[in-house]
Every structure is written in structure tokens, then in C-alpha cells.
Amino acid sequence: MIRSRDGEPLPDGKRGELVLTTLTRERMPMLRFGTKNITSIIKEKCPCGKTFTKIERIRGRTDDILKVRGKR
């Protein structure tokens, strides 16, 4: 998560822009992709016992894109 206005990283549990990073093979460029989606990271233990990191439901966007009937 990053703060969308200045790109600063946010701690877990704080809402910010979701950023994905490619980590594929050695000697490949590392790319960061800003999704423009507002969400947060949840690191709570699941009742079933699993400890995977989860992403909260998307709460909004940082841009003005509006879809009407599936079109932008």
C-alpha cells in the first residue's frame, strides 16, 4: 500500500493505493504497477488457521474513471 498523493509506503491495516510488483525470474526488471484501487492489507489469522495475507474489499479509486454499462 502506498499513499496515492506522494507514493509513500503505508503500514499494514492503513488504507491506500494497491501497488503490485512483478517478481518473476532473476535478471528481470522489477516493475511496480499502481492499480488506482483503494484498499488495505489484512494480516489476521483466519479462523481456519491459515496465515495468508489478505486484501480488504476495494473501497474506491484514486482517479475519476467511471464505468457505465461496462464501458469507460
Secondary structure, 3 states (H helix, E strand, C coil): CECCCCCCECCCCCCEEEEEECCCCCCCCCCEEEEEEEECEECCCCCCCCCCCEECCCCEECCCCCCECCEC
